[in-house]
């Protein structure tokens, strides 16, 4: 609802006053950047209700209170403690050729982020097949970026910037999963993800794109 003061301003046609207001009231504010260093976090937290947009936030559960954050205000810190030897074998070649990489593991590890994604906020029946498509469209950084799972010493690569993009993954609604996040070298990475789905009601595709920043090493 408009306040009386807003109705008054809307009725004033003075260009001089408009110019003063434009200077006095900035159109945007500098967002506070939050660095996340350890604990549970859903890097890609997806919400959607029938007829609405797909919303992607960062589910920050690293503190005493869960907070949904705008991805543009978050830096995920991957510390030197994440530096690890790459297992031998060609199956692990996606982690680069240097023998070492930085990895946020899929298991909860003290001092590191336990990072994953969450689609429990997607309403049942809102999207066809009750799923979203998560697509890695671009990575800017000093080395390769990958997301993978590992079981019995064997990796399953879900996303890999080193073999060409985009990479896509179908994720069912009501999924909460943790994965390994790999970085070939130290430095700053910006990974761009598109999350999309098809509305069950009319077959229209709905999507959103967000950038995620990782500070490695």
C-alpha positions as CSV (number, residue, x, y, z in Angstrom):
1,X,0.0,0.0,0.0
2,X,1.3,3.5,-0.9
3,X,1.9,5.8,2.1
4,X,0.5,9.4,2.0
5,X,4.0,10.7,1.5
6,X,4.5,8.5,-1.5
7,X,1.1,9.7,-3.0
8,X,2.2,13.3,-2.4
9,X,5.5,12.8,-4.2
10,X,3.9,11.0,-7.0
11,X,1.7,14.0,-7.7
12,X,4.5,16.5,-7.8
13,X,5.7,17.3,-11.3
14,X,8.7,19.5,-10.4
15,X,11.7,18.3,-12.3
16,X,14.0,20.2,-9.8
17,X,12.5,18.2,-6.9
18,X,12.9,15.0,-8.8
19,X,16.6,15.7,-9.4
20,X,17.1,16.4,-5.7
21,X,15.4,13.2,-4.8
22,X,17.5,11.3,-7.2
23,X,20.7,12.6,-5.6
24,X,19.5,12.2,-2.0
25,X,18.1,8.7,-2.3
26,X,20.5,6.2,-3.9
27,X,18.9,3.6,-6.2
28,X,21.0,0.8,-4.8
29,X,23.1,0.0,-1.7
30,X,26.3,-1.8,-1.3
31,X,25.5,-5.4,-0.1
32,X,27.4,-6.8,2.8
33,X,29.5,-9.8,1.7
34,X,29.4,-12.8,4.0
35,X,32.3,-15.3,4.0
36,X,31.3,-18.9,4.9
37,X,34.2,-21.0,6.1
38,X,32.9,-24.1,7.8
39,X,29.8,-26.0,8.6
40,X,26.6,-27.1,6.7
41,X,25.6,-25.0,3.7
42,X,23.3,-25.7,0.8
43,X,25.0,-23.8,-2.0
44,X,22.0,-24.2,-4.3
45,X,18.8,-23.9,-2.3
46,X,15.8,-24.1,-4.6
47,X,12.2,-23.0,-3.9
48,X,9.2,-23.0,-6.2
49,X,5.4,-23.0,-5.8
50,X,2.9,-23.6,-8.6
51,X,2.6,-20.5,-10.8
52,X,5.6,-18.7,-9.2
53,X,9.2,-18.3,-10.2
54,X,12.1,-20.6,-9.4
55,X,14.0,-19.0,-6.5
56,X,17.6,-19.9,-5.8
57,X,19.3,-18.8,-2.5
58,X,22.2,-20.0,-0.4
59,X,20.9,-22.0,2.6
60,X,23.4,-20.9,5.3
61,X,23.2,-23.3,8.2
62,X,26.7,-22.6,9.5
63,X,25.6,-20.6,12.5
64,X,23.0,-21.1,15.2
65,X,20.2,-19.8,13.0
66,X,19.4,-20.9,9.4
67,X,19.6,-18.0,7.0
68,X,18.7,-17.8,3.3
69,X,21.1,-15.6,1.5
70,X,21.4,-14.0,-1.9
71,X,24.2,-15.8,-3.7
72,X,25.7,-12.5,-4.8
73,X,26.4,-11.7,-1.1
74,X,28.2,-14.9,-0.3
75,X,31.8,-16.1,-0.7
76,X,32.5,-19.7,0.0
77,X,35.9,-20.1,1.5
78,X,37.9,-23.2,0.6
79,X,40.9,-23.1,2.9
80,X,44.4,-24.7,2.6
81,X,43.1,-27.5,4.7
82,X,41.1,-28.6,1.7
83,X,44.3,-29.2,-0.3
84,X,44.5,-33.0,-0.9
85,X,46.3,-35.6,-3.0
86,X,44.3,-36.8,-6.0
87,X,43.9,-40.6,-6.1
88,X,45.7,-42.4,-8.8
89,X,43.9,-43.7,-11.9
90,X,42.4,-42.2,-15.0
91,X,39.0,-42.0,-13.4
92,X,40.3,-39.1,-11.3
93,X,41.9,-37.1,-14.2
94,X,39.1,-34.6,-14.1
95,X,40.8,-33.1,-11.0
96,X,43.7,-31.9,-13.0
97,X,47.2,-33.0,-13.7
98,X,49.1,-31.7,-10.7
99,X,48.5,-34.5,-8.4
100,X,46.8,-32.3,-5.9
101,X,43.5,-30.4,-5.7
102,X,41.3,-28.5,-3.3
103,X,38.2,-30.5,-2.4
104,X,35.2,-29.7,-0.1
105,X,34.2,-33.3,0.8
106,X,30.7,-34.8,0.7
107,X,31.1,-35.9,4.3
108,X,31.0,-33.5,7.2
109,X,34.6,-32.6,8.0
110,X,35.7,-30.2,10.8
111,X,37.1,-26.9,9.6
112,X,35.6,-27.2,6.1
113,X,32.2,-26.4,4.5
114,X,29.9,-29.3,4.1
115,X,28.3,-28.2,0.9
116,X,25.4,-29.5,-1.1
117,X,22.0,-28.6,-2.6
118,X,18.4,-28.7,-1.5
119,X,15.2,-28.9,-3.5
120,X,12.8,-29.6,-0.5
121,X,11.3,-26.2,-1.1
122,X,9.9,-27.2,-4.5
123,X,6.2,-27.9,-4.1
124,X,4.9,-31.4,-5.1
125,X,3.2,-31.3,-8.5
126,X,4.3,-27.8,-9.4
127,X,6.8,-29.0,-12.1
128,X,6.7,-31.7,-14.6
129,X,8.2,-35.0,-13.3
130,X,8.6,-33.2,-10.0
131,X,12.2,-32.2,-10.8
132,X,14.4,-29.3,-11.7
133,X,17.3,-29.2,-14.1
134,X,20.6,-27.8,-12.6
135,X,22.9,-26.6,-15.3
136,X,26.5,-25.4,-15.0
137,X,26.9,-22.9,-17.8
138,X,30.1,-21.1,-17.0
139,X,33.2,-21.1,-14.7
140,X,35.7,-18.3,-14.4
141,X,38.8,-19.2,-12.4
142,X,42.4,-20.3,-12.5
143,X,41.7,-24.0,-13.0
144,X,39.0,-26.6,-13.5
145,X,35.9,-26.8,-11.3
146,X,34.1,-30.1,-10.7
147,X,31.3,-31.6,-8.6
148,X,31.3,-35.3,-8.0
149,X,30.4,-38.1,-5.6
150,X,32.6,-40.9,-4.6
151,X,31.9,-44.4,-3.4
152,X,34.3,-47.3,-2.9
153,X,37.2,-45.1,-4.2
154,X,35.3,-44.6,-7.6
155,X,34.1,-41.1,-8.5
156,X,30.9,-40.2,-10.4
157,X,31.4,-36.8,-12.0
158,X,28.3,-34.7,-12.1
159,X,29.8,-31.4,-13.4
160,X,33.2,-30.7,-14.9
161,X,34.3,-27.5,-16.4
162,X,37.4,-29.1,-17.9
163,X,35.6,-31.1,-20.6
164,X,33.3,-28.4,-21.9
165,X,30.1,-26.7,-20.7
166,X,27.2,-26.7,-20.1
167,X,26.7,-29.7,-17.9
168,X,23.2,-30.6,-16.7
169,X,21.8,-32.7,-13.9
170,X,18.2,-33.6,-13.2
171,X,17.4,-33.2,-9.5
172,X,14.2,-34.5,-8.0
173,X,12.2,-32.3,-5.8
174,X,12.5,-33.0,-2.1
175,X,16.2,-33.8,-2.5
176,X,18.8,-32.8,0.0
177,X,22.3,-34.0,-1.1
178,X,25.9,-33.4,-0.3
179,X,28.6,-33.8,-2.9
180,X,32.3,-33.1,-3.4
181,X,33.3,-29.7,-4.8
182,X,36.7,-29.8,-6.6
183,X,39.1,-27.0,-7.6
184,X,42.2,-27.7,-9.6
185,X,44.2,-24.7,-8.3
186,X,44.1,-21.9,-5.7
187,X,42.4,-18.7,-6.6
188,X,38.9,-17.1,-7.1
189,X,36.2,-19.1,-9.0
190,X,32.9,-17.8,-10.1
191,X,30.5,-20.6,-11.2
192,X,27.3,-19.8,-13.0
193,X,24.3,-22.1,-12.5
194,X,20.9,-22.1,-14.2
195,X,18.1,-23.8,-12.5
196,X,15.0,-24.5,-14.5
197,X,11.8,-26.6,-14.6
198,X,8.6,-27.0,-16.7
199,X,5.4,-25.9,-15.1
200,X,3.0,-28.9,-14.8
201,X,0.0,-26.6,-15.4
202,X,0.9,-25.2,-18.8
203,X,4.2,-26.6,-20.0
204,X,6.0,-23.3,-19.7
205,X,9.7,-23.4,-18.8
206,X,10.7,-21.3,-15.8
207,X,14.3,-20.6,-14.9
208,X,16.7,-18.5,-12.9
209,X,20.5,-18.0,-13.1
210,X,22.9,-17.2,-10.3
211,X,26.6,-16.8,-9.8
212,X,28.5,-18.4,-6.9
213,X,31.9,-17.3,-5.7
214,X,34.5,-19.5,-4.2
215,X,37.8,-18.3,-2.7
216,X,40.2,-21.2,-2.8
217,X,43.4,-21.6,-0.9
